[in-house]
Structure formats: C-alpha cells, structure tokens
Amino acid sequence: MDSEFLTAEEVAEYLRLPLSTVYKLVQDKRLPGFKVGKHWRFRRETFEQWIKTQELSLSEKGDEK
C-alpha cells in the first residue's frame, strides 16, 4: 500500500473480502470512500484509521460481555 489512494480491489484484497462486499460497505456508508467517475477510491490514511476504529469497536463489544 504505497499510494495515497487505494482502489476498491486493493481494499478487498487487504480485508480479504469479496469486491461486492466492499461496494456494499461503501454504499451503506460503513466504509469511507469516494467516487472518481465510475471508480471508488479510498484515501489510505482514512482507510487505516477506519480499520483502527473497527478494531476498537470490536474490543469494546467484547468488554460488554
């Protein structure tokens, strides 16, 4: 992940998710991204922060049990 921006394919590969799931997450506004023409792009810094937020959210849910 050297570029400032990631493609939907790169995000899917990193998360090990189907591309269709990445599209669904971003369309549901659960994953931050933006469109350039027909193509989704993700700012790497924002994506990495989103991952940290997801990790914190999961650990907090685990603390509730």
PQR file with spaces between the fields and no chain letter, atoms N, CA, C, O and H, PARSE charges and radii, in Angstrom:
ATOM       1  N    MET     1       0.834   -1.183    0.000 -0.4000 1.5000
ATOM       2  CA   MET     1       0.000    0.000    0.000 -0.0000 2.0000
ATOM       3  C    MET     1       0.877    1.243    0.000  0.5500 1.7000
ATOM       4  O    MET     1       1.032    1.894    1.033 -0.5500 1.4000
ATOM       5  N    ASP     2       1.446    1.574   -1.139 -0.4000 1.5000
ATOM       6  CA   ASP     2       2.342    2.711   -1.230 -0.0000 2.0000
ATOM       7  C    ASP     2       1.647    3.987   -1.688  0.5500 1.7000
ATOM       8  O    ASP     2       2.106    5.081   -1.359 -0.5500 1.4000
ATOM       9  H    ASP     2       1.321    1.045   -1.979  0.4000 1.0000
ATOM      10  N    SER     3       0.568    3.881   -2.427 -0.4000 1.5000
ATOM      11  CA   SER     3      -0.116    5.043   -2.973 -0.0000 2.0000
ATOM      12  C    SER     3      -0.948    5.736   -1.902  0.5500 1.7000
ATOM      13  O    SER     3      -1.355    5.122   -0.916 -0.5500 1.4000
ATOM      14  H    SER     3       0.195    2.993   -2.695  0.4000 1.0000
ATOM      15  N    GLU     4      -1.193    7.032   -2.115 -0.4000 1.5000
ATOM      16  CA   GLU     4      -2.040    7.781   -1.189 -0.0000 2.0000
ATOM      17  C    GLU     4      -3.491    7.307   -1.267  0.5500 1.7000
ATOM      18  O    GLU     4      -4.241    7.418   -0.297 -0.5500 1.4000
ATOM      19  H    GLU     4      -0.862    7.530   -2.917  0.4000 1.0000
ATOM      20  N    PHE     5      -3.881    6.777   -2.432 -0.4000 1.5000
ATOM      21  CA   PHE     5      -5.243    6.306   -2.642 -0.0000 2.0000
ATOM      22  C    PHE     5      -5.242    4.820   -2.973  0.5500 1.7000
ATOM      23  O    PHE     5      -4.314    4.309   -3.601 -0.5500 1.4000
ATOM      24  H    PHE     5      -3.272    6.686   -3.220  0.4000 1.0000
ATOM      25  N    LEU     6      -6.299    4.134   -2.538 -0.4000 1.5000
ATOM      26  CA   LEU     6      -6.472    2.713   -2.805 -0.0000 2.0000
ATOM      27  C    LEU     6      -7.682    2.516   -3.702  0.5500 1.7000
ATOM      28  O    LEU     6      -8.629    3.301   -3.666 -0.5500 1.4000
ATOM      29  H    LEU     6      -7.052    4.549   -2.028  0.4000 1.0000
ATOM      30  N    THR     7      -7.645    1.474   -4.498 -0.4000 1.5000
ATOM      31  CA   THR     7      -8.804    1.094   -5.301 -0.0000 2.0000
ATOM      32  C    THR     7      -9.689    0.158   -4.474  0.5500 1.7000
ATOM      33  O    THR     7      -9.271   -0.355   -3.436 -0.5500 1.4000
ATOM      34  H    THR     7      -6.875    0.836   -4.527  0.4000 1.0000
ATOM      35  N    ALA     8     -10.899   -0.051   -4.944 -0.4000 1.5000
ATOM      36  CA   ALA     8     -11.799   -0.996   -4.278 -0.0000 2.0000
ATOM      37  C    ALA     8     -11.194   -2.398   -4.280  0.5500 1.7000
ATOM      38  O    ALA     8     -11.346   -3.147   -3.315 -0.5500 1.4000
ATOM      39  H    ALA     8     -11.239    0.366   -5.788  0.4000 1.0000
ATOM      40  N    GLU     9     -10.514   -2.744   -5.357 -0.4000 1.5000
ATOM      41  CA   GLU     9      -9.874   -4.055   -5.447 -0.0000 2.0000
ATOM      42  C    GLU     9      -8.781   -4.208   -4.387  0.5500 1.7000
ATOM      43  O    GLU     9      -8.652   -5.268   -3.775 -0.5500 1.4000
ATOM      44  H    GLU     9     -10.391   -2.135   -6.141  0.4000 1.0000
ATOM      45  N    GLU    10      -7.996   -3.154   -4.172 -0.4000 1.5000
ATOM      46  CA   GLU    10      -6.936   -3.211   -3.160 -0.0000 2.0000
ATOM      47  C    GLU    10      -7.520   -3.321   -1.758  0.5500 1.7000
ATOM      48  O    GLU    10      -6.995   -4.054   -0.920 -0.5500 1.4000
ATOM      49  H    GLU    10      -8.100   -2.292   -4.669  0.4000 1.0000
ATOM      50  N    VAL    11      -8.600   -2.598   -1.502 -0.4000 1.5000
ATOM      51  CA   VAL    11      -9.268   -2.677   -0.200 -0.0000 2.0000
ATOM      52  C    VAL    11      -9.817   -4.088    0.016  0.5500 1.7000
ATOM      53  O    VAL    11      -9.660   -4.661    1.094 -0.5500 1.4000
ATOM      54  H    VAL    11      -9.026   -2.002   -2.183  0.4000 1.0000
ATOM      55  N    ALA    12     -10.456   -4.641   -1.001 -0.4000 1.5000
ATOM      56  CA   ALA    12     -10.999   -6.002   -0.901 -0.0000 2.0000
ATOM      57  C    ALA    12      -9.893   -7.014   -0.625  0.5500 1.7000
ATOM      58  O    ALA    12     -10.051   -7.905    0.208 -0.5500 1.4000
ATOM      59  H    ALA    12     -10.584   -4.176   -1.877  0.4000 1.0000
ATOM      60  N    GLU    13      -8.778   -6.872   -1.326 -0.4000 1.5000
ATOM      61  CA   GLU    13      -7.660   -7.791   -1.126 -0.0000 2.0000
ATOM      62  C    GLU    13      -7.092   -7.653    0.285  0.5500 1.7000
ATOM      63  O    GLU    13      -6.810   -8.656    0.940 -0.5500 1.4000
ATOM      64  H    GLU    13      -8.650   -6.147   -2.003  0.4000 1.0000
ATOM      65  N    TYR    14      -6.927   -6.434    0.747 -0.4000 1.5000
ATOM      66  CA   TYR    14      -6.379   -6.204    2.083 -0.0000 2.0000
ATOM      67  C    TYR    14      -7.289   -6.801    3.159  0.5500 1.7000
ATOM      68  O    TYR    14      -6.814   -7.437    4.099 -0.5500 1.4000
ATOM      69  H    TYR    14      -7.157   -5.620    0.214  0.4000 1.0000
ATOM      70  N    LEU    15      -8.597   -6.590    3.012 -0.4000 1.5000
ATOM      71  CA   LEU    15      -9.555   -7.083    4.001 -0.0000 2.0000
ATOM      72  C    LEU    15      -9.933   -8.543    3.791  0.5500 1.7000
ATOM      73  O    LEU    15     -10.609   -9.149    4.622 -0.5500 1.4000
ATOM      74  H    LEU    15      -8.983   -6.073    2.247  0.4000 1.0000
ATOM      75  N    ARG    16      -9.483   -9.103    2.657 -0.4000 1.5000
ATOM      76  CA   ARG    16      -9.824  -10.476    2.284 -0.0000 2.0000
ATOM      77  C    ARG    16     -11.336  -10.667    2.218  0.5500 1.7000
ATOM      78  O    ARG    16     -11.902  -11.610    2.769 -0.5500 1.4000
ATOM      79  H    ARG    16      -8.935   -8.611    1.982  0.4000 1.0000
ATOM      80  N    LEU    17     -11.959   -9.725    1.517 -0.4000 1.5000
ATOM      81  CA   LEU    17     -13.401   -9.743    1.310 -0.0000 2.0000
ATOM      82  C    LEU    17     -13.693   -9.755   -0.180  0.5500 1.7000
ATOM      83  O    LEU    17     -12.872   -9.306   -0.980 -0.5500 1.4000
ATOM      84  H    LEU    17     -11.499   -8.958    1.068  0.4000 1.0000
ATOM      85  N    PRO    18     -14.848  -10.260   -0.554 -0.5600 1.5000
ATOM      86  CA   PRO    18     -15.242  -10.133   -1.963  0.2800 2.0000
ATOM      87  C    PRO    18     -15.410   -8.657   -2.328  0.5500 1.7000
ATOM      88  O    PRO    18     -15.795   -7.843   -1.488 -0.5500 1.4000
ATOM      89  N    LEU    19     -15.127   -8.330   -3.554 -0.4000 1.5000
ATOM      90  CA   LEU    19     -15.268   -6.959   -4.032 -0.0000 2.0000
ATOM      91  C    LEU    19     -16.697   -6.461   -3.829  0.5500 1.7000
ATOM      92  O    LEU    19     -16.908   -5.291   -3.511 -0.5500 1.4000
ATOM      93  H    LEU    19     -14.814   -8.992   -4.236  0.4000 1.0000
ATOM      94  N    SER    20     -17.661   -7.330   -4.011 -0.4000 1.5000
ATOM      95  CA   SER    20     -19.066   -6.939   -3.830 -0.0000 2.0000
ATOM      96  C    SER    20     -19.346   -6.484   -2.395  0.5500 1.7000
ATOM      97  O    SER    20     -20.171   -5.595   -2.185 -0.5500 1.4000
ATOM      98  H    SER    20     -17.490   -8.280   -4.270  0.4000 1.0000
ATOM      99  N    THR    21     -18.680   -7.073   -1.418 -0.4000 1.5000
ATOM     100  CA   THR    21     -18.852   -6.673   -0.022 -0.0000 2.0000
ATOM     101  C    THR    21     -18.277   -5.286    0.214  0.5500 1.7000
ATOM     102  O    THR    21     -18.870   -4.487    0.939 -0.5500 1.4000
ATOM     103  H    THR    21     -18.010   -7.796   -1.589  0.4000 1.0000
ATOM     104  N    VAL    22     -17.138   -4.991   -0.383 -0.4000 1.5000
ATOM     105  CA   VAL    22     -16.545   -3.654   -0.264 -0.0000 2.0000
ATOM     106  C    VAL    22     -17.504   -2.619   -0.846  0.5500 1.7000
ATOM     107  O    VAL    22     -17.735   -1.577   -0.234 -0.5500 1.4000
ATOM     108  H    VAL    22     -16.656   -5.641   -0.972  0.4000 1.0000
ATOM     109  N    TYR    23     -18.061   -2.900   -2.022 -0.4000 1.5000
ATOM     110  CA   TYR    23     -19.024   -1.977   -2.634 -0.0000 2.0000
ATOM     111  C    TYR    23     -20.235   -1.771   -1.723  0.5500 1.7000
ATOM     112  O    TYR    23     -20.714   -0.648   -1.568 -0.5500 1.4000
ATOM     113  H    TYR    23     -17.873   -3.747   -2.518  0.4000 1.0000
ATOM     114  N    LYS    24     -20.725   -2.846   -1.125 -0.4000 1.5000
ATOM     115  CA   LYS    24     -21.883   -2.733   -0.231 -0.0000 2.0000
ATOM     116  C    LYS    24     -21.542   -1.896    0.994  0.5500 1.7000
ATOM     117  O    LYS    24     -22.338   -1.048    1.398 -0.5500 1.4000
ATOM     118  H    LYS    24     -20.336   -3.758   -1.250  0.4000 1.0000
ATOM     119  N    LEU    25     -20.380   -2.116    1.591 -0.4000 1.5000
ATOM     120  CA   LEU    25     -19.973   -1.343    2.767 -0.0000 2.0000
ATOM     121  C    LEU    25     -19.873    0.147    2.457  0.5500 1.7000
ATOM     122  O    LEU    25     -20.324    0.980    3.243 -0.5500 1.4000
ATOM     123  H    LEU    25     -19.733   -2.805    1.263  0.4000 1.0000
ATOM     124  N    VAL    26     -19.286    0.476    1.322 -0.4000 1.5000
ATOM     125  CA   VAL    26     -19.112    1.890    0.981 -0.0000 2.0000
ATOM     126  C    VAL    26     -20.447    2.524    0.593  0.5500 1.7000
ATOM     127  O    VAL    26     -20.690    3.688    0.914 -0.5500 1.4000
ATOM     128  H    VAL    26     -18.919   -0.201    0.684  0.4000 1.0000
ATOM     129  N    GLN    27     -21.299    1.791   -0.079 -0.4000 1.5000
ATOM     130  CA   GLN    27     -22.613    2.326   -0.443 -0.0000 2.0000
ATOM     131  C    GLN    27     -23.498    2.521    0.786  0.5500 1.7000
ATOM     132  O    GLN    27     -24.337    3.421    0.814 -0.5500 1.4000
ATOM     133  H    GLN    27     -21.102    0.846   -0.339  0.4000 1.0000
ATOM     134  N    ASP    28     -23.311    1.678    1.802 -0.4000 1.5000
ATOM     135  CA   ASP    28     -24.054    1.799    3.064 -0.0000 2.0000
ATOM     136  C    ASP    28     -23.409    2.812    4.006  0.5500 1.7000
ATOM     137  O    ASP    28     -23.859    2.985    5.139 -0.5500 1.4000
ATOM     138  H    ASP    28     -22.629    0.947    1.780  0.4000 1.0000
ATOM     139  N    LYS    29     -22.357    3.478    3.540 -0.4000 1.5000
ATOM     140  CA   LYS    29     -21.615    4.482    4.310 -0.0000 2.0000
ATOM     141  C    LYS    29     -20.984    3.898    5.577  0.5500 1.7000
ATOM     142  O    LYS    29     -20.824    4.592    6.580 -0.5500 1.4000
ATOM     143  H    LYS    29     -21.991    3.337    2.621  0.4000 1.0000
ATOM     144  N    ARG    30     -20.633    2.623    5.513 -0.4000 1.5000
ATOM     145  CA   ARG    30     -19.949    1.974    6.629 -0.0000 2.0000
ATOM     146  C    ARG    30     -18.441    1.955    6.409  0.5500 1.7000
ATOM     147  O    ARG    30     -17.674    1.691    7.334 -0.5500 1.4000
ATOM     148  H    ARG    30     -20.763    2.059    4.698  0.4000 1.0000
ATOM     149  N    LEU    31     -18.022    2.238    5.176 -0.4000 1.5000
ATOM     150  CA   LEU    31     -16.613    2.301    4.801 -0.0000 2.0000
ATOM     151  C    LEU    31     -16.408    3.617    4.058  0.5500 1.7000
ATOM     152  O    LEU    31     -17.097    3.874    3.071 -0.5500 1.4000
ATOM     153  H    LEU    31     -18.646    2.453    4.424  0.4000 1.0000
ATOM     154  N    PRO    32     -15.466    4.463    4.514 -0.5600 1.5000
ATOM     155  CA   PRO    32     -15.286    5.769    3.874  0.2800 2.0000
ATOM     156  C    PRO    32     -14.594    5.663    2.518  0.5500 1.7000
ATOM     157  O    PRO    32     -13.511    5.089    2.402 -0.5500 1.4000
ATOM     158  N    GLY    33     -15.227    6.215    1.514 -0.4000 1.5000
ATOM     159  CA   GLY    33     -14.663    6.219    0.173 -0.0000 2.0000
ATOM     160  C    GLY    33     -15.357    7.267   -0.673  0.5500 1.7000
ATOM     161  O    GLY    33     -16.316    7.899   -0.227 -0.5500 1.4000
ATOM     162  H    GLY    33     -16.106    6.681    1.608  0.4000 1.0000
ATOM     163  N    PHE    34     -14.879    7.452   -1.882 -0.4000 1.5000
ATOM     164  CA   PHE    34     -15.490    8.420   -2.792 -0.0000 2.0000
ATOM     165  C    PHE    34     -15.317    7.923   -4.213  0.5500 1.7000
ATOM     166  O    PHE    34     -14.440    7.109   -4.506 -0.5500 1.4000
ATOM     167  H    PHE    34     -14.101    6.939   -2.243  0.4000 1.0000
ATOM     168  N    LYS    35     -16.169    8.428   -5.085 -0.4000 1.5000
ATOM     169  CA   LYS    35     -16.141    8.006   -6.479 -0.0000 2.0000
ATOM     170  C    LYS    35     -15.394    9.018   -7.332  0.5500 1.7000
ATOM     171  O    LYS    35     -15.537   10.229   -7.166 -0.5500 1.4000
ATOM     172  H    LYS    35     -16.880    9.088   -4.846  0.4000 1.0000
ATOM     173  N    VAL    36     -14.598    8.494   -8.244 -0.4000 1.5000
ATOM     174  CA   VAL    36     -13.962    9.277   -9.295 -0.0000 2.0000
ATOM     175  C    VAL    36     -14.504    8.680  -10.586  0.5500 1.7000
ATOM     176  O    VAL    36     -14.068    7.614  -11.023 -0.5500 1.4000
ATOM     177  H    VAL    36     -14.482    7.511   -8.380  0.4000 1.0000
ATOM     178  N    GLY    37     -15.451    9.375  -11.184 -0.4000 1.5000
ATOM     179  CA   GLY    37     -16.140    8.790  -12.334 -0.0000 2.0000
ATOM     180  C    GLY    37     -16.925    7.575  -11.882  0.5500 1.7000
ATOM     181  O    GLY    37     -17.796    7.678  -11.018 -0.5500 1.4000
ATOM     182  H    GLY    37     -15.804   10.240  -10.828  0.4000 1.0000
ATOM     183  N    LYS    38     -16.621    6.427  -12.464 -0.4000 1.5000
ATOM     184  CA   LYS    38     -17.295    5.176  -12.103 -0.0000 2.0000
ATOM     185  C    LYS    38     -16.536    4.387  -11.041  0.5500 1.7000
ATOM     186  O    LYS    38     -17.013    3.342  -10.598 -0.5500 1.4000
ATOM     187  H    LYS    38     -15.914    6.344  -13.167  0.4000 1.0000
ATOM     188  N    HIS    39     -15.378    4.861  -10.627 -0.4000 1.5000
ATOM     189  CA   HIS    39     -14.485    4.073   -9.781 -0.0000 2.0000
ATOM     190  C    HIS    39     -14.435    4.603   -8.347  0.5500 1.7000
ATOM     191  O    HIS    39     -14.339    5.808   -8.114 -0.5500 1.4000
ATOM     192  H    HIS    39     -14.991    5.710  -10.987  0.4000 1.0000
ATOM     193  N    TRP    40     -14.501    3.680   -7.402 -0.4000 1.5000
ATOM     194  CA   TRP    40     -14.366    4.040   -5.995 -0.0000 2.0000
ATOM     195  C    TRP    40     -12.895    4.171   -5.641  0.5500 1.7000
ATOM     196  O    TRP    40     -12.058    3.399   -6.110 -0.5500 1.4000
ATOM     197  H    TRP    40     -14.579    2.701   -7.591  0.4000 1.0000
ATOM     198  N    ARG    41     -12.588    5.163   -4.805 -0.4000 1.5000
ATOM     199  CA   ARG    41     -11.234    5.371   -4.292 -0.0000 2.0000
ATOM     200  C    ARG    41     -11.320    5.560   -2.781  0.5500 1.7000
ATOM     201  O    ARG    41     -12.330    6.019   -2.246 -0.5500 1.4000
ATOM     202  H    ARG    41     -13.268    5.790   -4.424  0.4000 1.0000
ATOM     203  N    PHE    42     -10.242    5.197   -2.119 -0.4000 1.5000
ATOM     204  CA   PHE    42     -10.172    5.261   -0.667 -0.0000 2.0000
ATOM     205  C    PHE    42      -8.841    5.893   -0.281  0.5500 1.7000
ATOM     206  O    PHE    42      -7.783    5.435   -0.713 -0.5500 1.4000
ATOM     207  H    PHE    42      -9.422    4.825   -2.554  0.4000 1.0000
ATOM     208  N    ARG    43      -8.894    6.937    0.525 -0.4000 1.5000
ATOM     209  CA   ARG    43      -7.658    7.557    0.994 -0.0000 2.0000
ATOM     210  C    ARG    43      -7.014    6.590    1.989  0.5500 1.7000
ATOM     211  O    ARG    43      -7.655    6.169    2.952 -0.5500 1.4000
ATOM     212  H    ARG    43      -9.753    7.309    0.876  0.4000 1.0000
ATOM     213  N    ARG    44      -5.769    6.244    1.759 -0.4000 1.5000
ATOM     214  CA   ARG    44      -5.098    5.231    2.579 -0.0000 2.0000
ATOM     215  C    ARG    44      -5.133    5.596    4.057  0.5500 1.7000
ATOM     216  O    ARG    44      -5.437    4.751    4.899 -0.5500 1.4000
ATOM     217  H    ARG    44      -5.249    6.586    0.976  0.4000 1.0000
ATOM     218  N    GLU    45      -4.826    6.846    4.376 -0.4000 1.5000
ATOM     219  CA   GLU    45      -4.790    7.283    5.774 -0.0000 2.0000
ATOM     220  C    GLU    45      -6.165    7.113    6.435  0.5500 1.7000
ATOM     221  O    GLU    45      -6.256    6.658    7.575 -0.5500 1.4000
ATOM     222  H    GLU    45      -4.579    7.532    3.692  0.4000 1.0000
ATOM     223  N    THR    46      -7.212    7.475    5.728 -0.4000 1.5000
ATOM     224  CA   THR    46      -8.573    7.334    6.248 -0.0000 2.0000
ATOM     225  C    THR    46      -8.940    5.861    6.403  0.5500 1.7000
ATOM     226  O    THR    46      -9.576    5.477    7.384 -0.5500 1.4000
ATOM     227  H    THR    46      -7.138    7.846    4.802  0.4000 1.0000
ATOM     228  N    PHE    47      -8.542    5.042    5.443 -0.4000 1.5000
ATOM     229  CA   PHE    47      -8.812    3.605    5.496 -0.0000 2.0000
ATOM     230  C    PHE    47      -8.120    2.966    6.702  0.5500 1.7000
ATOM     231  O    PHE    47      -8.722    2.159    7.409 -0.5500 1.4000
ATOM     232  H    PHE    47      -8.024    5.353    4.646  0.4000 1.0000
ATOM     233  N    GLU    48      -6.859    3.325    6.933 -0.4000 1.5000
ATOM     234  CA   GLU    48      -6.125    2.768    8.073 -0.0000 2.0000
ATOM     235  C    GLU    48      -6.765    3.194    9.393  0.5500 1.7000
ATOM     236  O    GLU    48      -6.825    2.406   10.337 -0.5500 1.4000
ATOM     237  H    GLU    48      -6.369    3.981    6.358  0.4000 1.0000
ATOM     238  N    GLN    49      -7.242    4.436    9.461 -0.4000 1.5000
ATOM     239  CA   GLN    49      -7.928    4.903   10.669 -0.0000 2.0000
ATOM     240  C    GLN    49      -9.250    4.161   10.851  0.5500 1.7000
ATOM     241  O    GLN    49      -9.626    3.831   11.976 -0.5500 1.4000
ATOM     242  H    GLN    49      -7.193    5.077    8.695  0.4000 1.0000
ATOM     243  N    TRP    50      -9.949    3.901    9.761 -0.4000 1.5000
ATOM     244  CA   TRP    50     -11.207    3.157    9.818 -0.0000 2.0000
ATOM     245  C    TRP    50     -10.968    1.759   10.393  0.5500 1.7000
ATOM     246  O    TRP    50     -11.758    1.273   11.203 -0.5500 1.4000
ATOM     247  H    TRP    50      -9.644    4.170    8.847  0.4000 1.0000
ATOM     248  N    ILE    51      -9.884    1.122    9.974 -0.4000 1.5000
ATOM     249  CA   ILE    51      -9.552   -0.211   10.495 -0.0000 2.0000
ATOM     250  C    ILE    51      -9.339   -0.139   12.004  0.5500 1.7000
ATOM     251  O    ILE    51      -9.849   -0.982   12.742 -0.5500 1.4000
ATOM     252  H    ILE    51      -9.243    1.517    9.316  0.4000 1.0000
ATOM     253  N    LYS    52      -8.594    0.856   12.467 -0.4000 1.5000
ATOM     254  CA   LYS    52      -8.363    1.013   13.912 -0.0000 2.0000
ATOM     255  C    LYS    52      -9.679    1.214   14.653  0.5500 1.7000
ATOM     256  O    LYS    52      -9.882    0.655   15.731 -0.5500 1.4000
ATOM     257  H    LYS    52      -8.180    1.541   11.868  0.4000 1.0000
ATOM     258  N    THR    53     -10.567    2.007   14.079 -0.4000 1.5000
ATOM     259  CA   THR    53     -11.871    2.246   14.691 -0.0000 2.0000
ATOM     260  C    THR    53     -12.667    0.948   14.788  0.5500 1.7000
ATOM     261  O    THR    53     -13.325    0.693   15.797 -0.5500 1.4000
ATOM     262  H    THR    53     -10.402    2.461   13.203  0.4000 1.0000
ATOM     263  N    GLN    54     -12.606    0.133   13.745 -0.4000 1.5000
ATOM     264  CA   GLN    54     -13.310   -1.150   13.750 -0.0000 2.0000
ATOM     265  C    GLN    54     -12.743   -2.067   14.828  0.5500 1.7000
ATOM     266  O    GLN    54     -13.490   -2.763   15.516 -0.5500 1.4000
ATOM     267  H    GLN    54     -12.071    0.340   12.926  0.4000 1.0000
ATOM     268  N    GLU    55     -11.420   -2.064   14.972 -0.4000 1.5000
ATOM     269  CA   GLU    55     -10.782   -2.896   15.996 -0.0000 2.0000
ATOM     270  C    GLU    55     -11.211   -2.450   17.388  0.5500 1.7000
ATOM     271  O    GLU    55     -11.505   -3.282   18.246 -0.5500 1.4000
ATOM     272  H    GLU    55     -10.813   -1.499   14.413  0.4000 1.0000
ATOM     273  N    LEU    56     -11.248   -1.130   17.615 -0.4000 1.5000
ATOM     274  CA   LEU    56     -11.666   -0.606   18.915 -0.0000 2.0000
ATOM     275  C    LEU    56     -13.121   -0.953   19.192  0.5500 1.7000
ATOM     276  O    LEU    56     -13.474   -1.322   20.312 -0.5500 1.4000
ATOM     277  H    LEU    56     -11.009   -0.454   16.918  0.4000 1.0000
ATOM     278  N    SER    57     -13.957   -0.837   18.182 -0.4000 1.5000
ATOM     279  CA   SER    57     -15.370   -1.151   18.329 -0.0000 2.0000
ATOM     280  C    SER    57     -15.563   -2.613   18.724  0.5500 1.7000
ATOM     281  O    SER    57     -16.380   -2.925   19.591 -0.5500 1.4000
ATOM     282  H    SER    57     -13.670   -0.538   17.272  0.4000 1.0000
ATOM     283  N    LEU    58     -14.816   -3.499   18.094 -0.4000 1.5000
ATOM     284  CA   LEU    58     -14.912   -4.924   18.421 -0.0000 2.0000
ATOM     285  C    LEU    58     -14.425   -5.206   19.832  0.5500 1.7000
ATOM     286  O    LEU    58     -15.032   -6.003   20.548 -0.5500 1.4000
ATOM     287  H    LEU    58     -14.152   -3.246   17.390  0.4000 1.0000
ATOM     288  N    SER    59     -13.331   -4.560   20.244 -0.4000 1.5000
ATOM     289  CA   SER    59     -12.809   -4.810   21.587 -0.0000 2.0000
ATOM     290  C    SER    59     -13.762   -4.264   22.645  0.5500 1.7000
ATOM     291  O    SER    59     -13.896   -4.858   23.715 -0.5500 1.4000
ATOM     292  H    SER    59     -12.838   -3.913   19.663  0.4000 1.0000
ATOM     293  N    GLU    60     -14.426   -3.145   22.364 -0.4000 1.5000
ATOM     294  CA   GLU    60     -15.396   -2.600   23.310 -0.0000 2.0000
ATOM     295  C    GLU    60     -16.602   -3.521   23.435  0.5500 1.7000
ATOM     296  O    GLU    60     -17.133   -3.694   24.532 -0.5500 1.4000
ATOM     297  H    GLU    60     -14.317   -2.663   21.495  0.4000 1.0000
ATOM     298  N    LYS    61     -17.038   -4.110   22.336 -0.4000 1.5000
ATOM     299  CA   LYS    61     -18.155   -5.054   22.385 -0.0000 2.0000
ATOM     300  C    LYS    61     -17.767   -6.281   23.196  0.5500 1.7000
ATOM     301  O    LYS    61     -18.597   -6.846   23.908 -0.5500 1.4000
ATOM     302  H    LYS    61     -16.607   -3.970   21.445  0.4000 1.0000
ATOM     303  N    GLY    62     -16.521   -6.692   23.092 -0.4000 1.5000
ATOM     304  CA   GLY    62     -16.038   -7.830   23.860 -0.0000 2.0000
ATOM     305  C    GLY    62     -16.007   -7.539   25.346  0.5500 1.7000
ATOM     306  O    GLY    62     -16.207   -8.439   26.162 -0.5500 1.4000
ATOM     307  H    GLY    62     -15.847   -6.234   22.513  0.4000 1.0000
ATOM     308  N    ASP    63     -15.754   -6.268   25.711 -0.4000 1.5000
ATOM     309  CA   ASP    63     -15.720   -5.870   27.113 -0.0000 2.0000
ATOM     310  C    ASP    63     -17.104   -5.872   27.742  0.5500 1.7000
ATOM     311  O    ASP    63     -17.236   -5.999   28.960 -0.5500 1.4000
ATOM     312  H    ASP    63     -15.592   -5.536   25.048  0.4000 1.0000
ATOM     313  N    GLU    64     -18.136   -5.733   26.919 -0.4000 1.5000
ATOM     314  CA   GLU    64     -19.502   -5.686   27.430 -0.0000 2.0000
ATOM     315  C    GLU    64     -19.982   -7.041   27.909  0.5500 1.7000
ATOM     316  O    GLU    64     -20.906   -7.115   28.719 -0.5500 1.4000
ATOM     317  H    GLU    64     -18.029   -5.630   25.930  0.4000 1.0000
ATOM     318  N    LYS    65     -19.380   -8.106   27.430 -0.4000 1.5000
ATOM     319  CA   LYS    65     -19.832   -9.460   27.789 -0.0000 2.0000
ATOM     320  C    LYS    65     -19.369   -9.845   29.165  0.5500 1.7000
ATOM     321  O    LYS    65     -19.659  -10.949   29.628 -0.5500 1.4000
ATOM     322  H    LYS    65     -18.629   -8.046   26.772  0.4000 1.0000
